């Protein structure tokens, strides 16, 4: 496949029971692991070779839920 020239971090997950009073610690940690740590791990995987080549682009896509908190998104997602 060759070297990675473009990384787009756009994946995310949420929990069906996401309201703060019912959000389980397990679901909260799973969201953080996928939504936050997943992007970090992907960048760590490709950034060294991009730096070595002196080229590459990383795009991190975020939800508009980060701008305006809502019950639909829930506290763990935002």
N, C-alpha and C positions, 0 to 999 in steps of 0.2 A: 504494500500500500504506500510505502514511502513515508517521509516525515509529515507530521501534522502542521499545516500552515494556518488553520483556523479552528478555534475551539469556541463553540457556542454553548454556554451553560444556560439551559432553558427548562430543565426538568424540575418538577416539584411535586409534592404530594400533600395531602391534608388528611384529616381524620373525620369519619362520619359523625362521631360524638365530639364536636370541637368546642362547644361552649365551655367557658372556664370552670363552671361548677361540675361538669361531667367529664372533662378531658382527663384521661388517665396519664400517669407519668410515662407509661410505656408508649402510648401514642405520641405524646409530646416529644420524647426522645427520638422516636422513629422519624418524625417530621424534621427535627433538627439534623439528624444524621443524613437524611436524603437532601434536604433543601439547602443547608448551610455547609455541612461537611462534604457532601458530594461534590459541590462546586470547588471547594478547596482541594480535594483529592485529584480532581481532573486537572486543575491548574498545575498542581505539583507534578503531575505525570508528563505534561507537555512543555512546560516553561523552560526547563533546562536545555532541551534541544532547540527551542526557538531562540533562546539567548545565544547558544553556540553558533547557530546559523546567522544570527543577526536579523531575523525576520520572523513574522508570525503575528496573528491577531487573536485576541481573546475578547469575547463579548459575553457579558453577564446580563441576562434578561431577568428583570424582576417584575413582580405583579404590581398592578396599581393598588392592590390592597395594602401595600406598604405606605401609601400616601394617605389613605383614609381608612382607619380601622372600622370594621363592621362585624356584626355577628355572623355573617355568612362566611367570612374568612376565618375568624376565630383567633385567639391570642397566640397560639402556637405557630400558626402559619405566618402571621405578620411579624 
